[in-house]
Amino acid sequence: MKKEKSVYRYCRFNGSVLHAKREIPYEIKLYSKLVLDELCFNWNKEKLEVAINSAIDSGNREAFYELSKVYSHFIWE
């Protein structure tokens, strides 16, 4: 098998220089996404708890059962 050779030729670039934006590190992206997910989860869970409590206070069984089915996904482990 023959060895392949690579030949590079450098030439001067006459156009304008592009400045690349700095990438955000993966760890920071992941951490920020996890924090936002946790905040949304807690906010949705709290809203459901308030809705369930108001359904209990008003005596609305149908709303309570529907909301408790949705709430079961938040407490599942």
DRENMAR-857100 format. One record per residue: residue number from 0; chain; x, y, z of N, C-alpha, C in turn. Coordinates in Angstrom, 1 decimal. Layout:
# DRENMAR-857100
<site><num>NUM</num><cadena>A</cadena><n_u>X</n_u><n_v>Y</n_v><n_w>Z</n_w><ca_u>X</ca_u><ca_v>Y</ca_v><ca_w>Z</ca_w><c_u>X</c_u><c_v>Y</c_v><c_w>Z</c_w></site>
...
# end
This chain:
# DRENMAR-857100
<site><num>0</num><cadena>A</cadena><n_u>0.8</n_u><n_v>-1.2</n_v><n_w>0.0</n_w><ca_u>0.0</ca_u><ca_v>0.0</ca_v><ca_w>0.0</ca_w><c_u>0.9</c_u><c_v>1.2</c_v><c_w>0.0</c_w></site>
<site><num>1</num><cadena>A</cadena><n_u>0.6</n_u><n_v>2.1</n_v><n_w>-0.9</n_w><ca_u>1.4</ca_u><ca_v>3.4</ca_v><ca_w>-1.0</ca_w><c_u>1.0</c_u><c_v>4.4</c_v><c_w>0.1</c_w></site>
<site><num>2</num><cadena>A</cadena><n_u>2.0</n_u><n_v>5.1</n_v><n_w>0.5</n_w><ca_u>1.8</ca_u><ca_v>6.2</ca_v><ca_w>1.5</ca_w><c_u>1.2</c_u><c_v>7.4</c_v><c_w>0.7</c_w></site>
<site><num>3</num><cadena>A</cadena><n_u>0.2</n_u><n_v>8.0</n_v><n_w>1.3</n_w><ca_u>-0.3</ca_u><ca_v>9.2</ca_v><ca_w>0.7</ca_w><c_u>0.4</c_u><c_v>10.4</c_v><c_w>1.2</c_w></site>
<site><num>4</num><cadena>A</cadena><n_u>0.6</n_u><n_v>11.3</n_v><n_w>0.3</n_w><ca_u>1.3</ca_u><ca_v>12.6</ca_v><ca_w>0.6</ca_w><c_u>0.2</c_u><c_v>13.7</c_v><c_w>0.5</c_w></site>
<site><num>5</num><cadena>A</cadena><n_u>0.3</n_u><n_v>14.6</n_v><n_w>1.5</n_w><ca_u>-0.5</ca_u><ca_v>15.8</ca_v><ca_w>1.4</ca_w><c_u>0.4</c_u><c_v>17.0</c_v><c_w>1.2</c_w></site>
<site><num>6</num><cadena>A</cadena><n_u>-0.1</n_u><n_v>17.8</n_v><n_w>0.2</n_w><ca_u>0.7</ca_u><ca_v>19.0</ca_v><ca_w>-0.1</ca_w><c_u>-0.2</c_u><c_v>20.2</c_v><c_w>0.2</c_w></site>
<site><num>7</num><cadena>A</cadena><n_u>0.3</n_u><n_v>21.1</n_v><n_w>1.0</n_w><ca_u>-0.5</ca_u><ca_v>22.3</ca_v><ca_w>1.3</ca_w><c_u>0.2</c_u><c_v>23.5</c_v><c_w>0.7</c_w></site>
<site><num>8</num><cadena>A</cadena><n_u>-0.6</n_u><n_v>24.4</n_v><n_w>0.2</n_w><ca_u>-0.1</ca_u><ca_v>25.6</ca_v><ca_w>-0.4</ca_w><c_u>-0.8</c_u><c_v>26.7</c_v><c_w>0.3</c_w></site>
<site><num>9</num><cadena>A</cadena><n_u>0.0</n_u><n_v>27.6</n_v><n_w>0.9</n_w><ca_u>-0.5</ca_u><ca_v>28.7</ca_v><ca_w>1.6</ca_w><c_u>-0.5</c_u><c_v>30.0</c_v><c_w>0.7</c_w></site>
<site><num>10</num><cadena>A</cadena><n_u>-1.6</n_u><n_v>30.6</n_v><n_w>0.8</n_w><ca_u>-1.8</ca_u><ca_v>31.9</ca_v><ca_w>0.0</ca_w><c_u>-2.4</c_u><c_v>32.9</c_v><c_w>0.9</c_w></site>
<site><num>11</num><cadena>A</cadena><n_u>-2.1</n_u><n_v>34.2</n_v><n_w>0.7</n_w><ca_u>-2.5</ca_u><ca_v>35.3</ca_v><ca_w>1.5</ca_w><c_u>-4.0</c_u><c_v>35.5</c_v><c_w>1.3</c_w></site>
<site><num>12</num><cadena>A</cadena><n_u>-4.8</n_u><n_v>35.7</n_v><n_w>2.4</n_w><ca_u>-6.2</ca_u><ca_v>36.0</ca_v><ca_w>2.3</ca_w><c_u>-6.4</c_u><c_v>37.5</c_v><c_w>2.2</c_w></site>
<site><num>13</num><cadena>A</cadena><n_u>-7.0</n_u><n_v>38.0</n_v><n_w>1.2</n_w><ca_u>-7.2</ca_u><ca_v>39.4</ca_v><ca_w>1.0</ca_w><c_u>-8.5</c_u><c_v>40.0</c_v><c_w>1.5</c_w></site>
<site><num>14</num><cadena>A</cadena><n_u>-9.4</n_u><n_v>39.2</n_v><n_w>2.0</n_w><ca_u>-10.7</ca_u><ca_v>39.6</ca_v><ca_w>2.5</ca_w><c_u>-10.7</c_u><c_v>40.2</c_v><c_w>3.9</c_w></site>
<site><num>15</num><cadena>A</cadena><n_u>-11.8</n_u><n_v>40.5</n_v><n_w>4.4</n_w><ca_u>-11.9</ca_u><ca_v>41.0</ca_v><ca_w>5.8</ca_w><c_u>-11.8</c_u><c_v>39.9</c_v><c_w>6.7</c_w></site>
<site><num>16</num><cadena>A</cadena><n_u>-11.3</n_u><n_v>40.1</n_v><n_w>7.9</n_w><ca_u>-11.1</ca_u><ca_v>39.1</ca_v><ca_w>8.9</ca_w><c_u>-12.4</c_u><c_v>38.9</c_v><c_w>9.7</c_w></site>
<site><num>17</num><cadena>A</cadena><n_u>-12.8</n_u><n_v>37.6</n_v><n_w>9.9</n_w><ca_u>-14.0</ca_u><ca_v>37.2</ca_v><ca_w>10.6</ca_w><c_u>-13.6</c_u><c_v>36.9</c_v><c_w>12.1</c_w></site>
<site><num>18</num><cadena>A</cadena><n_u>-14.3</n_u><n_v>37.5</n_v><n_w>13.0</n_w><ca_u>-14.0</ca_u><ca_v>37.2</ca_v><ca_w>14.4</ca_w><c_u>-15.0</c_u><c_v>36.2</c_v><c_w>14.9</c_w></site>
<site><num>19</num><cadena>A</cadena><n_u>-14.6</n_u><n_v>35.1</n_v><n_w>15.4</n_w><ca_u>-15.4</ca_u><ca_v>34.0</ca_v><ca_w>15.9</ca_w><c_u>-15.9</c_u><c_v>34.3</c_v><c_w>17.3</c_w></site>
<site><num>20</num><cadena>A</cadena><n_u>-17.2</n_u><n_v>34.0</n_v><n_w>17.5</n_w><ca_u>-17.7</ca_u><ca_v>34.2</ca_v><ca_w>18.9</ca_w><c_u>-17.2</c_u><c_v>33.1</c_v><c_w>19.8</c_w></site>
<site><num>21</num><cadena>A</cadena><n_u>-17.1</n_u><n_v>33.4</n_v><n_w>21.0</n_w><ca_u>-16.6</ca_u><ca_v>32.4</ca_v><ca_w>22.0</ca_w><c_u>-17.7</c_u><c_v>31.5</c_v><c_w>22.3</c_w></site>
<site><num>22</num><cadena>A</cadena><n_u>-17.4</n_u><n_v>30.2</n_v><n_w>22.3</n_w><ca_u>-18.4</ca_u><ca_v>29.2</ca_v><ca_w>22.7</ca_w><c_u>-18.6</c_u><c_v>29.1</c_v><c_w>24.2</c_w></site>
<site><num>23</num><cadena>A</cadena><n_u>-19.8</n_u><n_v>28.9</n_v><n_w>24.6</n_w><ca_u>-20.1</ca_u><ca_v>28.7</ca_v><ca_w>26.0</ca_w><c_u>-19.7</c_u><c_v>27.2</c_v><c_w>26.3</c_w></site>
<site><num>24</num><cadena>A</cadena><n_u>-19.0</n_u><n_v>27.0</n_v><n_w>27.4</n_w><ca_u>-18.6</ca_u><ca_v>25.6</ca_v><ca_w>27.7</ca_w><c_u>-19.8</c_u><c_v>24.7</c_v><c_w>28.0</c_w></site>
<site><num>25</num><cadena>A</cadena><n_u>-19.7</n_u><n_v>23.4</n_v><n_w>27.6</n_w><ca_u>-20.7</ca_u><ca_v>22.5</ca_v><ca_w>27.7</ca_w><c_u>-21.3</c_u><c_v>22.4</c_v><c_w>29.2</c_w></site>
<site><num>26</num><cadena>A</cadena><n_u>-20.4</n_u><n_v>22.4</n_v><n_w>30.1</n_w><ca_u>-20.8</ca_u><ca_v>22.3</ca_v><ca_w>31.5</ca_w><c_u>-21.8</c_u><c_v>23.4</c_v><c_w>31.9</c_w></site>
<site><num>27</num><cadena>A</cadena><n_u>-21.5</n_u><n_v>24.6</n_v><n_w>31.5</n_w><ca_u>-22.3</ca_u><ca_v>25.8</ca_v><ca_w>31.8</ca_w><c_u>-23.7</c_u><c_v>25.7</c_v><c_w>31.1</c_w></site>
<site><num>28</num><cadena>A</cadena><n_u>-23.7</n_u><n_v>25.2</n_v><n_w>29.9</n_w><ca_u>-25.0</ca_u><ca_v>25.0</ca_v><ca_w>29.1</ca_w><c_u>-25.8</c_u><c_v>23.9</c_v><c_w>29.9</c_w></site>
<site><num>29</num><cadena>A</cadena><n_u>-25.2</n_u><n_v>22.8</n_v><n_w>30.2</n_w><ca_u>-25.9</ca_u><ca_v>21.8</ca_v><ca_w>30.9</ca_w><c_u>-26.4</c_u><c_v>22.2</c_v><c_w>32.3</c_w></site>
<site><num>30</num><cadena>A</cadena><n_u>-25.6</n_u><n_v>22.9</n_v><n_w>33.0</n_w><ca_u>-26.0</ca_u><ca_v>23.4</ca_v><ca_w>34.4</ca_w><c_u>-27.2</c_u><c_v>24.4</c_v><c_w>34.2</c_w></site>
<site><num>31</num><cadena>A</cadena><n_u>-27.1</n_u><n_v>25.3</n_v><n_w>33.3</n_w><ca_u>-28.2</ca_u><ca_v>26.3</ca_v><ca_w>33.1</ca_w><c_u>-29.5</c_u><c_v>25.6</c_v><c_w>32.7</c_w></site>
<site><num>32</num><cadena>A</cadena><n_u>-29.4</n_u><n_v>24.6</n_v><n_w>31.8</n_w><ca_u>-30.6</ca_u><ca_v>23.9</ca_v><ca_w>31.4</ca_w><c_u>-31.2</c_u><c_v>23.1</c_v><c_w>32.5</c_w></site>
<site><num>33</num><cadena>A</cadena><n_u>-30.4</n_u><n_v>22.5</n_v><n_w>33.4</n_w><ca_u>-30.9</ca_u><ca_v>21.7</ca_v><ca_w>34.5</ca_w><c_u>-31.6</c_u><c_v>22.7</c_v><c_w>35.5</c_w></site>
<site><num>34</num><cadena>A</cadena><n_u>-31.0</n_u><n_v>23.8</n_v><n_w>35.7</n_w><ca_u>-31.6</ca_u><ca_v>24.8</ca_v><ca_w>36.7</ca_w><c_u>-32.9</c_u><c_v>25.3</c_v><c_w>36.2</c_w></site>
<site><num>35</num><cadena>A</cadena><n_u>-33.0</n_u><n_v>25.6</n_v><n_w>34.9</n_w><ca_u>-34.3</ca_u><ca_v>26.0</ca_v><ca_w>34.3</ca_w><c_u>-35.3</c_u><c_v>24.9</c_v><c_w>34.3</c_w></site>
<site><num>36</num><cadena>A</cadena><n_u>-34.9</n_u><n_v>23.7</n_v><n_w>34.1</n_w><ca_u>-35.9</ca_u><ca_v>22.6</ca_v><ca_w>34.2</ca_w><c_u>-36.4</c_u><c_v>22.4</c_v><c_w>35.6</c_w></site>
<site><num>37</num><cadena>A</cadena><n_u>-35.5</n_u><n_v>22.5</n_v><n_w>36.6</n_w><ca_u>-36.0</ca_u><ca_v>22.4</ca_v><ca_w>37.9</ca_w><c_u>-36.9</c_u><c_v>23.5</c_v><c_w>38.3</c_w></site>
<site><num>38</num><cadena>A</cadena><n_u>-36.6</n_u><n_v>24.8</n_v><n_w>37.9</n_w><ca_u>-37.5</ca_u><ca_v>25.9</ca_v><ca_w>38.2</ca_w><c_u>-38.9</c_u><c_v>25.7</c_v><c_w>37.6</c_w></site>
<site><num>39</num><cadena>A</cadena><n_u>-38.9</n_u><n_v>25.3</n_v><n_w>36.3</n_w><ca_u>-40.2</ca_u><ca_v>25.0</ca_v><ca_w>35.7</ca_w><c_u>-41.0</c_u><c_v>23.9</c_v><c_w>36.3</c_w></site>
<site><num>40</num><cadena>A</cadena><n_u>-40.3</n_u><n_v>22.8</n_v><n_w>36.7</n_w><ca_u>-40.9</ca_u><ca_v>21.7</ca_v><ca_w>37.4</ca_w><c_u>-41.6</c_u><c_v>22.2</c_v><c_w>38.7</c_w></site>
<site><num>41</num><cadena>A</cadena><n_u>-40.8</n_u><n_v>22.9</n_v><n_w>39.5</n_w><ca_u>-41.3</ca_u><ca_v>23.4</ca_v><ca_w>40.8</ca_w><c_u>-42.5</c_u><c_v>24.3</c_v><c_w>40.6</c_w></site>
<site><num>42</num><cadena>A</cadena><n_u>-42.4</n_u><n_v>25.2</n_v><n_w>39.6</n_w><ca_u>-43.5</ca_u><ca_v>26.2</ca_v><ca_w>39.4</ca_w><c_u>-44.8</c_u><c_v>25.4</c_v><c_w>39.0</c_w></site>
<site><num>43</num><cadena>A</cadena><n_u>-44.7</n_u><n_v>24.5</n_v><n_w>38.0</n_w><ca_u>-45.8</ca_u><ca_v>23.7</ca_v><ca_w>37.6</ca_w><c_u>-46.4</c_u><c_v>22.9</c_v><c_w>38.7</c_w></site>
<site><num>44</num><cadena>A</cadena><n_u>-45.6</n_u><n_v>22.3</n_v><n_w>39.5</n_w><ca_u>-46.0</ca_u><ca_v>21.5</ca_v><ca_w>40.7</ca_w><c_u>-46.8</c_u><c_v>22.4</c_v><c_w>41.7</c_w></site>
<site><num>45</num><cadena>A</cadena><n_u>-46.3</n_u><n_v>23.5</n_v><n_w>42.0</n_w><ca_u>-46.9</ca_u><ca_v>24.4</ca_v><ca_w>42.9</ca_w><c_u>-48.3</c_u><c_v>24.9</c_v><c_w>42.4</c_w></site>
<site><num>46</num><cadena>A</cadena><n_u>-48.4</n_u><n_v>25.2</n_v><n_w>41.1</n_w><ca_u>-49.6</ca_u><ca_v>25.6</ca_v><ca_w>40.5</ca_w><c_u>-50.7</c_u><c_v>24.5</c_v><c_w>40.6</c_w></site>
<site><num>47</num><cadena>A</cadena><n_u>-50.2</n_u><n_v>23.3</n_v><n_w>40.3</n_w><ca_u>-51.1</ca_u><ca_v>22.1</ca_v><ca_w>40.4</ca_w><c_u>-51.6</c_u><c_v>21.9</c_v><c_w>41.9</c_w></site>
<site><num>48</num><cadena>A</cadena><n_u>-50.7</n_u><n_v>22.1</n_v><n_w>42.8</n_w><ca_u>-51.1</ca_u><ca_v>22.0</ca_v><ca_w>44.2</ca_w><c_u>-52.2</c_u><c_v>23.0</c_v><c_w>44.6</c_w></site>
<site><num>49</num><cadena>A</cadena><n_u>-52.0</n_u><n_v>24.2</n_v><n_w>44.1</n_w><ca_u>-53.0</ca_u><ca_v>25.3</ca_v><ca_w>44.4</ca_w><c_u>-54.3</c_u><c_v>24.9</c_v><c_w>43.8</c_w></site>
<site><num>50</num><cadena>A</cadena><n_u>-54.3</n_u><n_v>24.4</n_v><n_w>42.5</n_w><ca_u>-55.5</ca_u><ca_v>24.1</ca_v><ca_w>41.8</ca_w><c_u>-56.2</c_u><c_v>22.9</c_v><c_w>42.5</c_w></site>
<site><num>51</num><cadena>A</cadena><n_u>-55.4</n_u><n_v>21.9</n_v><n_w>43.0</n_w><ca_u>-56.0</ca_u><ca_v>20.8</ca_v><ca_w>43.7</ca_w><c_u>-56.7</c_u><c_v>21.2</c_v><c_w>45.0</c_w></site>
<site><num>52</num><cadena>A</cadena><n_u>-56.0</n_u><n_v>22.1</n_v><n_w>45.7</n_w><ca_u>-56.5</ca_u><ca_v>22.6</ca_v><ca_w>47.0</ca_w><c_u>-57.8</c_u><c_v>23.4</c_v><c_w>46.8</c_w></site>
<site><num>53</num><cadena>A</cadena><n_u>-57.8</n_u><n_v>24.2</n_v><n_w>45.7</n_w><ca_u>-59.0</ca_u><ca_v>25.0</ca_v><ca_w>45.4</ca_w><c_u>-60.2</c_u><c_v>24.0</c_v><c_w>45.0</c_w></site>
<site><num>54</num><cadena>A</cadena><n_u>-59.9</n_u><n_v>22.9</n_v><n_w>44.3</n_w><ca_u>-60.9</ca_u><ca_v>22.0</ca_v><ca_w>43.9</ca_w><c_u>-61.4</c_u><c_v>21.3</c_v><c_w>45.2</c_w></site>
<site><num>55</num><cadena>A</cadena><n_u>-60.6</n_u><n_v>21.0</n_v><n_w>46.1</n_w><ca_u>-61.0</ca_u><ca_v>20.4</ca_v><ca_w>47.4</ca_w><c_u>-61.9</c_u><c_v>21.3</c_v><c_w>48.2</c_w></site>
<site><num>56</num><cadena>A</cadena><n_u>-61.5</n_u><n_v>22.6</n_v><n_w>48.2</n_w><ca_u>-62.2</ca_u><ca_v>23.6</ca_v><ca_w>49.0</ca_w><c_u>-63.6</c_u><c_v>23.8</c_v><c_w>48.4</c_w></site>
<site><num>57</num><cadena>A</cadena><n_u>-63.7</n_u><n_v>23.8</n_v><n_w>47.0</n_w><ca_u>-65.0</ca_u><ca_v>24.0</ca_v><ca_w>46.4</ca_w><c_u>-65.8</c_u><c_v>22.8</c_v><c_w>46.3</c_w></site>
<site><num>58</num><cadena>A</cadena><n_u>-65.2</n_u><n_v>21.6</n_v><n_w>46.5</n_w><ca_u>-66.0</ca_u><ca_v>20.3</ca_v><ca_w>46.5</ca_w><c_u>-66.2</c_u><c_v>19.8</c_v><c_w>45.1</c_w></site>
<site><num>59</num><cadena>A</cadena><n_u>-65.3</n_u><n_v>20.2</n_v><n_w>44.2</n_w><ca_u>-65.4</ca_u><ca_v>19.8</ca_v><ca_w>42.8</ca_w><c_u>-64.6</c_u><c_v>18.5</c_v><c_w>42.6</c_w></site>
<site><num>60</num><cadena>A</cadena><n_u>-65.4</n_u><n_v>17.4</n_v><n_w>42.6</n_w><ca_u>-64.7</ca_u><ca_v>16.1</ca_v><ca_w>42.5</ca_w><c_u>-64.1</c_u><c_v>15.8</c_v><c_w>41.1</c_w></site>
<site><num>61</num><cadena>A</cadena><n_u>-64.8</n_u><n_v>16.2</n_v><n_w>40.1</n_w><ca_u>-64.3</ca_u><ca_v>15.9</ca_v><ca_w>38.7</ca_w><c_u>-62.9</c_u><c_v>16.6</c_v><c_w>38.5</c_w></site>
<site><num>62</num><cadena>A</cadena><n_u>-62.9</n_u><n_v>17.9</n_v><n_w>38.9</n_w><ca_u>-61.6</ca_u><ca_v>18.7</ca_v><ca_w>38.7</ca_w><c_u>-60.5</c_u><c_v>18.1</c_v><c_w>39.6</c_w></site>
<site><num>63</num><cadena>A</cadena><n_u>-60.9</n_u><n_v>17.6</n_v><n_w>40.8</n_w><ca_u>-59.9</ca_u><ca_v>17.0</ca_v><ca_w>41.7</ca_w><c_u>-59.3</c_u><c_v>15.8</c_v><c_w>41.1</c_w></site>
<site><num>64</num><cadena>A</cadena><n_u>-60.1</n_u><n_v>14.9</n_v><n_w>40.5</n_w><ca_u>-59.6</ca_u><ca_v>13.7</ca_v><ca_w>39.9</ca_w><c_u>-58.8</c_u><c_v>13.9</c_v><c_w>38.7</c_w></site>
<site><num>65</num><cadena>A</cadena><n_u>-59.2</n_u><n_v>14.9</n_v><n_w>37.9</n_w><ca_u>-58.4</ca_u><ca_v>15.2</ca_v><ca_w>36.7</ca_w><c_u>-57.0</c_u><c_v>15.8</c_v><c_w>37.1</c_w></site>
<site><num>66</num><cadena>A</cadena><n_u>-57.0</n_u><n_v>16.7</n_v><n_w>38.1</n_w><ca_u>-55.8</ca_u><ca_v>17.3</ca_v><ca_w>38.5</ca_w><c_u>-54.9</c_u><c_v>16.4</c_v><c_w>39.3</c_w></site>
<site><num>67</num><cadena>A</cadena><n_u>-55.5</n_u><n_v>15.4</n_v><n_w>40.0</n_w><ca_u>-54.7</ca_u><ca_v>14.5</ca_v><ca_w>40.7</ca_w><c_u>-54.0</c_u><c_v>13.5</c_v><c_w>39.8</c_w></site>
<site><num>68</num><cadena>A</cadena><n_u>-54.6</n_u><n_v>13.2</n_v><n_w>38.6</n_w><ca_u>-54.0</ca_u><ca_v>12.3</ca_v><ca_w>37.6</ca_w><c_u>-52.7</c_u><c_v>13.1</c_v><c_w>37.0</c_w></site>
<site><num>69</num><cadena>A</cadena><n_u>-52.9</n_u><n_v>14.3</n_v><n_w>36.8</n_w><ca_u>-51.8</ca_u><ca_v>15.1</ca_v><ca_w>36.2</ca_w><c_u>-50.7</c_u><c_v>15.2</c_v><c_w>37.3</c_w></site>
<site><num>70</num><cadena>A</cadena><n_u>-51.1</n_u><n_v>15.4</n_v><n_w>38.6</n_w><ca_u>-50.1</ca_u><ca_v>15.6</ca_v><ca_w>39.7</ca_w><c_u>-49.4</c_u><c_v>14.3</c_v><c_w>40.0</c_w></site>
<site><num>71</num><cadena>A</cadena><n_u>-49.9</n_u><n_v>13.2</n_v><n_w>39.6</n_w><ca_u>-49.3</ca_u><ca_v>11.9</ca_v><ca_w>39.9</ca_w><c_u>-47.9</c_u><c_v>11.8</c_v><c_w>39.1</c_w></site>
<site><num>72</num><cadena>A</cadena><n_u>-47.8</n_u><n_v>12.5</n_v><n_w>38.0</n_w><ca_u>-46.6</ca_u><ca_v>12.5</ca_v><ca_w>37.2</ca_w><c_u>-45.5</c_u><c_v>13.3</c_v><c_w>37.9</c_w></site>
<site><num>73</num><cadena>A</cadena><n_u>-45.9</n_u><n_v>14.2</n_v><n_w>38.8</n_w><ca_u>-44.9</ca_u><ca_v>15.0</ca_v><ca_w>39.5</ca_w><c_u>-44.4</c_u><c_v>14.3</c_v><c_w>40.7</c_w></site>
<site><num>74</num><cadena>A</cadena><n_u>-45.1</n_u><n_v>13.4</n_v><n_w>41.3</n_w><ca_u>-44.6</ca_u><ca_v>12.8</ca_v><ca_w>42.5</ca_w><c_u>-44.1</c_u><c_v>11.3</c_v><c_w>42.2</c_w></site>
<site><num>75</num><cadena>A</cadena><n_u>-44.1</n_u><n_v>10.9</n_v><n_w>41.0</n_w><ca_u>-43.7</ca_u><ca_v>9.6</ca_v><ca_w>40.6</ca_w><c_u>-42.2</c_u><c_v>9.5</c_v><c_w>40.8</c_w></site>
<site><num>76</num><cadena>A</cadena><n_u>-41.7</n_u><n_v>8.4</n_v><n_w>41.4</n_w><ca_u>-40.3</ca_u><ca_v>8.2</ca_v><ca_w>41.6</ca_w><c_u>-39.9</c_u><c_v>6.8</c_v><c_w>41.3</c_w></site>
# end
